[in-house]
Amino acid sequence: MYNNNQVISYLQANKILALKLDHALTAVRGQVVDQVKILGAGAQRLTYYTSCFTDEYQDVCQQQKIEDIRFTGAVKHLLQHGSIIYDMLKIYFEEIFKYKTSAQLENIKKILMAVNIHIAASSLTTAGFSLAVATSVCLGMNISLEVSAITGRTVGTLAGVVTMYGVVQKAADAARNLRIDSPAYYAALYVQELEMMYFLIEPVLKRAGAFTAQQASDSGIAEIIKRMIR
């Protein structure tokens, strides 16, 4: 189960946290991704900042400043609260189960049990079932934290800054995509100042077809949960 220490280690490896956590945290292990893409995105974001000196790009500049502030807020949440991945998944399931009856939740639970996925829900309320499903998904899912394996040392200060902004750009792009894919989920994360951390779970949710759940049947929702776990 991914916890805050793993995510913090990932952010630290990418020079996002200006904190000396080297001896306190374990480095994240994962699949190596193409660092060139991250550097490219970071360079592009920094280039946009240079456009702040021209009137026609003020909107872009202002948007990036807001995103940077929101990202910083999400990192603070990461440092101060429980598992950020669990929090985002719980919010997702609360949105999905918001209008489900106890009978529907029981049906989803039975469908999952039939494929050997057991949801330990003490009560079949939206809150209780969301908590239980989020826990099961966290325990079973195989998240490969995006760009988490860039653990090699970047050469030079400029490269480190560019890498950092590459991750922030990736977070901003994912948040913008989410606002289109699921406005309600985006709004729920935004209230909790978590939308800029959504990029950590975006690949898992997209692979599972998570944003078809609002229109899906009970069996369709169970299938989405199964794909998240397996």
C-alpha positions, 0 to 999 in steps of 0.5 A: 500500500502506497503511503506518504513516505513513498510519495514524499520520497518520490517528490524528494528524488525529483527535487520538489521538496526543499527538505533534507529527508534523505536519511528519514525516507526510503527511496521509491523504486519503480519503472524507469521513465523517459527523463527527456520528456520530463525535462522537456515539459519543465523547459516548456513551463519555464519558457512560459514564465518568460512570457510574463513580461509580455501582455498577451501571455498574462493569462498563461502566466497567471494560470501557472502561478496558481498551479504552482501555489496549488501544487505547494498546498498539495505537498503541505497536505502530503506532509501533514495528513494520512496517505494521499493516494488513499485520500484521493481514492476515497473521494473518488468512490464517495462520488461514485457511490453518492446516490447508490442505495444499500441494496445496490452497494450490497449487489456490487459487493456480491459481484466482487466477492464472486471474483474473489475480491472481498470488501470489508465494509462494516456498513453499507452506507456511502461513507463506509463502503467508500472507505472499505473499497478505497482500502481494498484498492490501495492494498491491491493496486499496482501503482507505478508512480509516474516519473518516480524512478528518476532517482539518478542525480541530475547534473547541475542546478538548472537541470534540477529546476527543469526536472522539478518544473517538468513534474509540476507541468505533468501535475497541471496537465493531469489536473486539467484533463481531470476537470474535463473527464470528471468535473465533480471529482475534480471539484471534490479534490480541489476543495481538499487541495489535492487536484495537483496530486491527481497525476499520481493515480491518473494512469490507474484510473484511466486504465480502469475506465474509472470515469465511465462509472457514473453511467455504469451498472452495478456490474460495470462499477464492480468491473472498474474496481476489479481493474483498479486492483488487478 
